[in-house]
Every structure is written in structure tokens, then in C-alpha cells.
Amino acid sequence: MKNPKKLIAIFITDLLCVLGNIVVVLLLATLCRDIVDPNISIILFAVVFTTIMFWAFHEREK
């Protein structure tokens, strides 16, 4: 079994990563709302950052 302290540290890191992604998505969507519809920009940036986050997570698991 893995070290519980390491798992907690990974969980906290992932949580901070998710919160940071939400902030970045909202900032980018706010900046781009004049160009495209706000709902579309939020969905677009959310999909992009979620994809990047999952890719980084799977790379770390290897």
C-alpha cells in the first residue's frame, strides 16, 4: 500500500490544481466574453483545462 501521507499530499496538490484551473477558466472567460458568448467561452476553457489536468495526472501516475 502507498504511503498515506504521500496520498494526502497528492490529494491537496490536485485540489489546489483544480481550484487554480477554475480561477483561470473564469478569468479567461471574462476576458473573452466580448468576443464570444460567455457561456460558450466558459465551457470551452473548462474543457481545455480539464483535458490538460487529466493528461498531467496520468503522466504523473506512470
N, C-alpha and C positions, 0 to 999 in steps of 0.2 A: 504494500500500500504506500501511496505517496505521503510525503511529509505534510501534515495538516497545516502547519504554519505557512508552508510554501503555497498550498492551495488557497488559503485565506489571502495571502499577498497577491496572488494571481487574480482572485475574485475582485479585490479592491482596485487593482490596476485596470481590469476590464470595466468595472463600474465607472471609474474616472474617464476612461476612454469613451464610453457610451455618453456620459454627460457632456464631455467636450465635443463629441460629434453633434449632439443636439444643439449646443450653443452655436457651433459653426454653421450647421444647416439653417438655423433661424437667422443668423447674420447674413449669410449668402442669399437666402430667400428674401430678406428685407431689402438688400441691395438690388436684387434683380426684379423686384415686383413692378418696377416701372416699365421693364422691357416685356415681361410675360405675365400671365395671370398668376397671382400669389399662390393659389392652391397648387398649380402645376409646378411652380418652382420649388415649393416645399417638398412635394412628392419626389421630384427629380433629384434634388440634393440628398434627400433621405435614402433613396435607393442607391445612389452612388456611394455615399459614405458607409452604408450598411454593407455593401459589397466589399469595399476596401477593408472594413473592420473584420469581416468573416475571413477574407483572404489572409490578412495578417495573423489572425488567430490560428488558422490551420497551418500556416507556415511555422508558427512558434511550436505547435504540437509535434512537428516532425522531429 
